[in-house]
Amino acid sequence: MDENGSQDDERDPRTDRGDDPSGDDLIFPTVEEIVANNSGFLLLDEEARHPEIRPIDPSVPPAGGDPDFDWKSLRQVNDTWAKMALKMYGRVGRDPARIEPFLRSFEAIWNRHSNLKFGKIVCDALSFRQPPLSLHLPEEETVAERLREWDETVGKDESTPSTNNSSSDLHIRRFLDRFQEAWEREPDQRFGQLVANIIRFKQPLDSLESIEDADYLGLIDDWIGVHR
């Protein structure tokens, strides 16, 4: 009870949906859960390449896996995704070959707007017209199309003061090369999904629009260090 006689609110903000249990609020995993899931999927990928090592009991951990992890559920997710991917794309997982062409296209646009930070471009491009695009869900083709629309609509405004303390073609290439290194470690992630996961690794997601490139680059390095 508080001093006015009302009951203290002890709801968990990560799981509580208020009075409507059917609400649409998203529940995001913690950083620890993301890392654990990603590590688990990597072990299952190795298992898929060598089916003879897959245990008959799906709840048994793979070699090197945490015995307390819910491997049965993770295998079900992995198997469902594999079946859907084979049916839709003829292969399991997103094609890693898409990564470099997408980033070179992003680089060309960023070079025309080098006064802006990486996160600012991502946020502006996804939200500049209605309906805004989610950061996490769109595939690269959709994001690339929205970036082109934003680039053509906004143009290069020479009068806009620089918000980027490190703007240069060389800086942009180095930044995106490092981002590519991180992405190639997790090629099945979508571009926006990885952008979000990297920043949420250490900072709140809503800081993406304002974070300095040097600071985001440090987060990329941290991400790569964990996902070796």
N, C-alpha and C positions, 0 to 999 in steps of 0.2 A: 504493500500500500504506500502511496505517496502522501504528502501532507494534506492533500485535499480529499483523501479517502479513496482515490482511484487506484486500481490495481496496476502495479508496475508492468510495463510492456517488456516481456522477456522473449519475444519472438526472435527467431533466427533469421536475419535479413537474407541469408543465402537460400533458405528453403521455404520461408513463409510466403504464402500467396494471399494473405489478408483473409477477408471473410469469404472470398470466392475461390474454392479449391480448384476450379476449372480455369483460372486466370491464365493469361498468355505470357506471364513474366518468365524470362529465361533464367536458368540457374547455371552459372558458369562454373566449370571445375576450377579447383585451386591449382597453383603452379605445380605443387607436388603431385597432384593427380595427373596433370598434363604430362609431366616428365615420366611418371610411372607408366602411363598408358603408351606413350611413344616408345619407351624402352621395351615394353611388353610386345608391341606390334613388331618391332625389329627382331625380337627373338622368334616370333611366329613366322616372320618372313623367311628366316633361316630354316625353320622347320618345314615351310612350304617347299623350299628348294631341295630338301632332303626328306621326303615323306616317310622314309623308312625309320626316322628317328621320332616320328610323332607317336605319343603314347595312345593306347587304345582308350583309356579313360581321359576325357577332355578336361577333367579338373586337375590332372597331374601337371605340375609346372614343367616347362621345357628346361633343357640344360641351362643352368645359370639363372633361372627364374626364381622370383621371390615365392617361397612356399605358402605365404599368407595371402597372395594375390588371388583374385577371382578369375582363374584362367578359363574356366568353362564359359563364362559370359564373354570374355574377350575373344575366345575362339569362335563363338557364335557370331559375334560382330564381324570378325575377320572373314569367316566363311561366307556370310551373307553378302558382304561387300565384294568378295571375289566372284561369286556367282553373278551378281548384278553387273560388275565390270566386264566380265567375259561376254555377257549377253549384249551390253550396250557398246563396248569399245573393242571387243576382241582381244583384250589384254587385261591383266590384273594391275590396278594402280594407274595413276595418271602418268602420262608419258614425260619422263625427265627431259626429253629433247625440246619440250615447249618452253623451258625456263629461260634459256639464253635469248631466243628471239623476242620473248615478251620483255625482258629487261633491257634489250637494246632499243626496243620501241619506246619504253619508258624513259630511257636515257635521252633519246632525241627530243622528247617533249620537255624533260627537265632542263635540258640545255637551253631551250627557248624561254624557260621561266626560271633561270638560275638564281633569281632574286628570292625564290621561295624555298623553304625547307621541304625535305622529303615528305614528312608527315602532313604538312600543310597542303601539298599537291594531292596526296591521296585523299584527304578529307574533303577538299574543295571539289575534286573531280567527281567523287561519289555522290555529293550532295548538291551540286550546282543547279540541278533541275529536278522536278518532281516526276515520279516518286524517287526519293533518294535510294541509292543502293546500299544494302547491308555491306559492312566491311568483311564479314566472315564467309558469306555463302556464295557469291557469284564466281563462276568459273572465269579463267583468264580471258577468254574471248569477249565476255561481257564487260569485264573491267577495261580491256584494251579499247573497246568501242566507246565506252564512257569517257575515257581519257582523251581519245581523239575528238569527241564532241566538245569536251571542255576546252581543249587546246584551240580548236577552231573558233569557239564562241568567245573565249576570253582574249585570245591573241596575246601578243607580247606588249604589255603596257610599260613603256620606258619610264613613265613618270612615277611608277609605283616604287616607293622606298624599299630597299632590300631588307628582308627579314631573315636572311641567311648569312651567318657570320663566316661561312666557309665556301661561298659560291665560286666555283670555277669548274671548267670542263674536266680537269684532272681530278678534282675532289669528287665530282659526280661519278666518274668512272670507277675510282677506287672504292667509293661507298657501295655502288651496285655490284662490283666484283665480290666484295665481302658478303653482301646480302645473297648473292648467287651461291657462294660457298655454303652458307647456312641452308639455303633452300635445297641444294643438291644432297644434303644430308637427310632431308625430310621431303622428298620430291612429290609425295602424295598429298601434301598440304596445298591448299589454294594460296594464291598470292596474299589476299587479304587476311586469310586465316593465319598465315605465318607472320605477317606484319603485326597483327593483334597479339599473337602468342609471345612474340619477342618482347614487346613493350610491357605486356602484363607479367612477364617474368620478374620484373623489378618495380614497375611503376603502374599507376592506374591507367586504364585504357584511354580515359578522356584527356590525357596529357599528350596524345599523339599529335594533335594539331600544332602544338606549341614547342615540342621538344626540339632542341638543337640537334643538328645532324651528328656532331661529335659525340653527344650523349647517347643518341640512338645507336651509333656505331659501337660504342662501348657495350650496349645491351646485346648487339649482334655477337660481339666477341664472347660475352658471357654465355650466350645461347650455344655457340659453337663449342665452348669449353665443356658444357654439360652433355652435349650430344655427339661426343667423339665416338 
